[in-house]
């Protein structure tokens, strides 16, 4: 399958707009067939437009399979997995992007489809690597370890590097940095990453702290940035 995808032609921006318009026309024709034929079109004409819309969908989908295959191969090689398994997730994300893309905005389809397929491929890789556990929390824990849980490169002017810092020292650094946060931000970090209690969702924290889930997300991002900052002094 992957070998055949590489030979498929790519779409130009004009072809993307033309196919998107045909898909919209086909969907509208299908709606009219269900709701009742209007005076300006016959049933056979609507069936023709509907068939052209389905053909445009297929052409549009196939025209972006090379992009999906590129992303699938990229992530599969990084995790040493079978590319065909990751390709399935990319195809699902590609179909979702086709349903969401608005050609009137003047942007290329890949602007929407690329990040969606990247996220789908990465999530699938982490899920398979973590043995089927929830990929969201697994990725968040890994991301937190990269951004916040590592001590700064230089703790003091006399320190050379942190390569000699053992696990206990790293834990101490994390606790000191947590102590520098505001009370609500510290609660968000502790509960989001399961430091004190089981991992909590944005919705659960928003209900407990009487704020919106979006506010919880901003508090989490702000706290992680503060903890990862090398310029912030450590608590004594």
N, C-alpha and C positions, 0 to 999 in steps of 0.2 A: 504493500500500500504506500509506504513512505517513498519508495522509489518512483512510483507513478506520479505522486504529487509534485515532484520536482520538475516534471515536464509540463505541468499545467501553466497556461499563460497568465500573466498578471493583468490587472485592470487599470486603466487610466482614470483620471478624475472625471472626465466626461462620461466614460462608460459607467462609472459608479452612480452618477446622477441619473443617467438614462435608465439603468436597471432599478434604481430606487423608485423612480417615478412609475415604472411598469409594475413594480410590486404593490405600490400604493393603489394604483388603478385596479389591479387584480383583487385586492382586499375589499375595495369599495364595490366592485362588481359583485363579489360574493355576498356582501351585505345586502345589495339591492335584490339579489336572487332570493334571499331569505325574506326580506321585508316586503317584496312586491316590485314588479318591474315598473319603471316610470314610463311616461308617454314618449320620451325621447330615445328610448332604446328597446330593442327586442330581446327576448330571452336568449336567442342564439348569439346575438352580439355580446351580451353579458358573459355567456359561457366562454366565448372566444377571448375576451379581455381577462377573464379569470385564469384561463389556461396560459395566456401570455405572462401573467403575473407569477404563476408557479414556475414557469420556465425561467423567468428572470431571477427568481429566488435561487434556483438551482445554479444558474450561471454565476450569480454573485457569490454564493457560498463556495463554489469550486474555485473561483478566481482568487480567493483568499486562503485557500488551503496551504499554499506554499508558505505564507506567513505563519500559519498555525504549526506547520511541520518544523519550521526554523526554531520556533520557541520551544516546541516539544523536545527536539533534539538537543537544544542548548541545556535545558534543565535535566533531561534524562542522562546526558553524559556527565553532568556535574554530580549527580547522585548515583550514577552507575545503575540505572534502571532501564527497563525496556521502553523504548520510545513510543511504541504503539499504545501502551497504557496511558501515557501522558498525553498522547495525541487525542485520545477520546475526550479528555477533560478540556483540551483546547478547542475542540470542535463544538462542545456544548457552550463554551464561552463565546465562540464565534457566532453561533446561532442566536444567542441572547443579544449580542451586539447588533446583529442585523435587525432585530425587533426594536432596538432603542435608537438607532442612528437617525439623525435629522439632517437630511441633505441640504435643507434651506439655510443652515448655519454657515455654509461655505467651507467647512473643514473636511479633510480626507477621512475616509472610513477608518483607516488605521489609527487615527488619533484616539478613537474610542476603543477599537478592538484590541490594540496592542496591550495596554495596561490590564485589560480584563483577562486576556489569555495568559499574560505573564503571571497574574495572581492565581489563576486557576491551575497553571502548571506547577508553580511553587507549592501551593497548598497540597496538590496531589502527591508531590515528591515527599514533602514532610510527613504526610499521612502514611505513606508506605514505609518510610524510614522509621517512623515512631511505632510501627506495629499496629496500626489501625486506631491509635488513640486520637483524641480530638486535635486536629492540626492547628486550630486557632490558638489554643493555649500553649501548645508546644512551641509554635513560632514566636509567640509573645515572650515566652520565657527565654528563648534563645536571643531574641532581640534585646531584652532587658539585660542579659548577661553582657552583651556587646556594648550597650550604651551606658548603663548605669552602675552595674555591679563591679566593674573593674576599677581599681584604685587609680588615681591620677599618675601620670608618668613620673612626676617628681613630687614627693611628699614634702620634702624640705629642700633647701638649697644644697645640703650636704649629700642628699641621696642621689645616687647615679641613675638607677633604673628600679623598676618594680619586679624584675624577673625573679628575684629571690623571695618575694612575698609569698608565703604559704597560704593555705586555705583559711586558717584561723585569722590571719592578718586581713585577708580580704573581707571576711565576715565583720571584723571590727570596723573596717573602713565603711562598709555599707551601713552599719548601725550608727556610726558617727554622722554620716551624711543624712540619714533619715532624721536624726535629731535636729538638723538644721532646717527642716521643712516646717511649714505651718501645720497646725494640728490636722486640719481637714485634708491637706495634701498628703500628710504621712499616713492617714487612715486609708486614703485611696490607694496608695502604693502598696501598703501592707495587705489590703484585702484583694486588690487586683492580681497580685502575684502570690497570694497564699502564704505570706510570711507569718501571720498570726492565726488566721481563720481560713476555712476553705475559700477557694477562689470565687469572687463575686463578680457578677456582670455589671455593666454600666447601669442597667435598669434597677438592679437591686440597690446599688450604691446611691443612685439618684433618689430612690424612695426613702432610704435611711437618712440621707443628708438634706432632704427637702430641696433638691435642685433638679435641673433637667439632665438627662443622660449626656447631652452635648457638653454641658458644663463639666461633668465628671471627666469626660475625655480631654477637655482642655486642661483641667487640673492635673491629670495624669501626665500629659505631654510636658507641661510646665515643670512638674516635679522631676521627671526623668531628665530633662535638660539641665536642671539645677544640679542634680546628683552627678551627672556626667561631666560637668564643667570642671576643668583643671584649675581654673582661677579661683574657685570658691574655697575659702579656708576651711580646714577640718576642725571639728569641735575638739576641745581639749579632753 
